[in-house]
């Protein structure tokens, strides 16, 4: 696992930070989705399709966190090394 850039989510407002990682050699061990009291849907999208997928989701009114796009940027740059 390699750490990619990390930084503050809301500089000057909170000390919360987000970190991006690139991990390889992983395997799925469960369906995911959180606990029974959470409403989480797991989407598995191939990296070469995720940009189009997020655009389509945005066009349907879904809110896509900007951190998703930042993470994709770093992932794509890491894979191009």
N, C-alpha and C positions, 0 to 999 in steps of 0.2 A: 504494500500500500504506500502510495506517495502522497504527501500533503501538497495541495495546490494552494493558491492564495487564500488568505483569510482576512477578515476585517470587520469593522463595526457595521451594524445594521442601520442605526440611527445616531451618527456621531453627534455628541453634545447633548443628547437626550437620554441615552441609556448606555450602559457598558456592555450590552449584549453584542456578541460577535457571531459571525457565521464562518465556517471553515469548509473548504471543498477538498475532497480526496479522490484520487484515482486508484481503484483497487482492481486487481486481476486475480484469476484463479478462484473465483467465488462460485458457490452453488446454492441454489434455492432449497431451503429446508422446510418451508411452510408457505401457506397461502398469503400471509401478511394481513393487513387490514386493521391492526390494532386490537383493542379489547372489545368485549361485547357492548360496552357503553359508548364506543366511538363509532363514527360513521366515516370510515376511511376506505376508499377504493384504490387498489393497487393497479397501476397500468404498466405493463412491460412493453416498451416501444424500442425497436432497434435504433441505434444511434443515427443511422443514415436516414431514418424516417421521422425522427422526433421534431425536427424544425417544422415540417409540414403539419404534423399532428398538433403541435401547440398553436400554430396559426389557425387551423380548423377549429380548435377548441375556443380560441379567442373570438372568432367570427360567430360562434353559436352563443356567445354571451358568458362563457366561462372566464373566470379571472385567473390568469396565469401570473404567478409571482415573478417579479423581475429577477429574483435569485435563481430561478430555473434557467433563464436565458444566460445569466452570468456563468452558472455551472456548466452549461452546454458549451459556452465559449471556451472555458478552461479545459474541458474534456476534449473537445475537438483539437485544440492546440497541443495538448499533451499527446494525443494519438498521432499527430503529424510529425512528432520528433523522430 
